[in-house]
Amino acid sequence: MQKKDHTLLLTGLPRSGTTLVCRLLHAQENVVALNEPFVFRAFELGSLDDITEFIESQLNAIRIQILEERKAPSLQKKGNLPENNFTEFNGHEKIRRLDAQHGYISISQKVNKSFFMCVKHNVAFTALLPHLITLYPVVAVIRNPLALILSWNSLESPLSEGRSPLGERLDPLLSKTLSNLTCRIQRQVVMINWFFERFQLYVSPGQIVRYEEIIHSGGNCLSEVFPSFSTHGINIYSGNSQYHSDREEVIKIKDILLQTGGPYLYYYSRDEISFLSDLLTYRL
């Protein structure tokens, strides 16, 4: 089956920078990038094949809507694609809450009939990778596992408890594994390994982008994956040192990651995990 050349699926671990990449792509010429346009509760009764067919039909409908109505469904803030789906840290609250909402964004940029459409969804696209990779090219964004867990713990989200309701509905084995664990951090490590294992199995190495490289290159590394990419002067900064965790918690998470191991060590060495831990604990 020939893949659709003008549509790309963007996935990655939650809090790995996929929302930022989505916004950067949306700023490109003749490109529309959408941030989780699907309401996945509509899929609960279908098989994985049914869900895949639904996604394909919705993407076709969205492409037509963009051309005819100049708008598209997406998570948005005030009608625009957000850089971050959650609130920023402030001096009063340490917990970040989801403040992007499903709605529509206006397509103000010029697009022709062959415009490039990028659609992002972390959990669903990862769960459906064996089905989707036959239809669409896929890019995955990854991040240091220690940074991921610390970021998850800052959220008002099931991720902070090591659960993923949508991922568990789509993969019952993941749900069973998580339900058998009483340690929150161990559940989070299992979730991280679930993502990394699926990327290792189904996504070409050249289509996997490290968050750290995006930050280090100012976004320019994305040109290796997306032709004619330009940052257009957008400022990009790292969030790898912006956590409200105590020193003991950082060390505990680091130790569990190093003891457990798994597919994430194929992409991030023990030294990289330890280095970030040392950096963070030095600052705390």
Residue pairs with C-beta under 8 A, 6 or more apart in sequence:
1 134
1 135
3 134
3 135
3 136
3 137
4 135
4 136
5 137
6 114
6 115
6 116
6 117
7 59
7 63
7 116
7 117
7 118
7 119
7 136
8 116
8 117
8 118
8 119
8 136
8 137
8 138
8 139
8 226
9 118
9 119
9 120
9 121
9 125
9 132
9 136
9 137
9 138
9 139
10 18
10 21
10 22
10 25
10 33
10 118
10 119
10 120
10 121
10 125
10 138
10 139
10 140
10 141
11 18
11 120
11 121
11 122
11 125
11 126
11 129
11 138
11 139
11 140
11 141
12 18
12 21
12 122
12 126
12 140
12 141
12 142
12 143
12 195
13 122
13 141
13 142
13 143
13 148
13 192
13 195
13 196
14 122
14 123
14 148
14 152
14 159
15 143
15 147
15 148
15 151
15 152
15 155
15 159
16 122
16 141
16 142
16 143
16 148
16 211
17 141
17 143
17 211
17 214
17 215
18 120
18 122
18 141
19 35
19 82
19 83
19 84
19 85
19 120
20 83
20 84
20 214
20 236
21 120
21 141
21 209
21 214
21 222
22 33
22 34
22 35
22 81
22 118
22 120
23 33
23 35
23 81
23 82
23 83
23 234
24 219
24 222
24 229
24 231
24 234
24 236
25 31
25 33
25 118
25 222
25 226
25 229
26 32
26 33
26 81
26 118
27 232
27 234
28 116
28 226
28 228
28 229
28 230
28 232
29 109
29 110
29 228
30 109
30 110
30 111
30 112
30 114
30 115
30 116
31 109
31 111
31 115
31 116
31 117
31 118
32 66
32 72
32 107
32 109
32 111
32 115
32 116
32 117
32 118
33 81
33 117
33 118
33 119
33 120
34 62
34 72
34 73
34 74
34 81
34 105
34 117
34 118
34 119
34 120
35 74
35 75
35 76
35 81
35 82
35 85
35 100
35 120
36 74
36 75
36 102
36 120
36 121
37 58
37 62
37 72
37 73
37 74
37 75
37 102
37 119
38 55
38 58
38 73
38 121
38 124
39 102
40 124
40 166
42 54
43 50
43 51
43 54
43 124
44 169
46 54
48 127
48 128
48 131
48 170
49 131
51 124
51 128
51 131
51 170
52 128
52 131
52 132
52 135
55 128
55 132
56 135
59 117
59 119
62 72
62 73
62 117
62 119
63 117
65 71
65 72
66 72
66 107
66 111
66 115
66 117
67 111
67 113
67 115
70 106
70 107
70 108
71 104
71 105
71 106
71 107
72 104
72 105
72 107
73 102
73 103
73 104
74 81
74 102
74 103
74 104
74 105
75 81
75 82
75 85
75 100
75 101
75 102
75 103
76 82
76 100
76 101
76 102
76 103
76 104
76 105
77 99
77 100
77 101
79 103
79 104
79 105
79 106
80 105
81 105
82 100
85 98
85 99
85 100
86 96
86 97
86 98
86 99
86 100
86 155
87 93
87 96
87 97
87 98
87 99
88 96
89 96
89 154
89 242
89 244
94 154
94 244
95 154
95 155
95 156
96 154
96 155
96 156
97 155
97 156
98 155
98 156
98 157
123 164
123 166
123 167
123 170
124 166
124 170
125 132
125 138
126 140
126 167
126 194
126 195
126 198
126 199
127 166
127 167
127 170
127 171
127 198
128 170
129 138
129 198
129 199
129 201
129 202
129 203
130 202
132 138
133 202
133 203
137 207
138 202
138 203
138 207
139 203
139 207
139 208
139 209
139 225
139 226
140 199
140 203
140 207
140 208
140 209
141 208
141 209
141 210
141 211
141 214
142 195
142 196
142 199
142 208
142 209
142 210
142 211
142 267
142 268
143 210
143 211
143 212
144 211
144 212
144 240
144 268
144 272
144 273
144 276
145 189
145 192
145 257
145 264
145 268
145 273
146 250
146 253
146 254
146 257
146 273
146 276
146 277
146 280
147 211
147 239
147 240
147 276
148 188
148 192
149 185
149 188
149 189
149 192
149 253
149 257
150 243
150 245
150 250
150 253
150 280
151 239
151 243
152 159
152 160
152 188
153 160
153 243
153 245
153 249
154 160
154 243
154 244
154 245
158 164
158 165
159 188
159 191
160 184
161 184
161 187
162 178
162 181
162 184
162 185
162 186
162 187
162 188
162 190
162 191
163 178
163 187
164 174
164 178
164 191
167 174
167 191
167 194
168 174
168 175
168 178
169 175
171 194
174 190
174 191
174 194
177 190
178 187
178 190
178 191
181 187
181 190
183 256
185 252
185 253
185 256
186 256
186 260
189 256
189 257
189 260
189 262
192 262
192 264
193 260
193 262
193 263
193 264
196 262
196 263
196 264
196 266
196 267
197 262
197 263
199 208
199 263
200 263
200 266
206 224
206 225
207 225
208 267
209 221
209 222
209 225
210 267
211 240
212 238
212 240
213 221
214 221
214 222
214 236
215 236
215 237
215 238
215 240
218 231
218 236
219 229
219 231
219 234
219 236
220 229
220 231
222 229
223 229
223 230
240 276
241 279
241 280
241 283
243 250
243 280
245 280
245 284
246 284
247 281
247 284
250 277
250 280
250 281
250 284
251 277
251 281
253 277
254 273
254 274
254 277
257 264
257 273
258 270
258 273
258 274
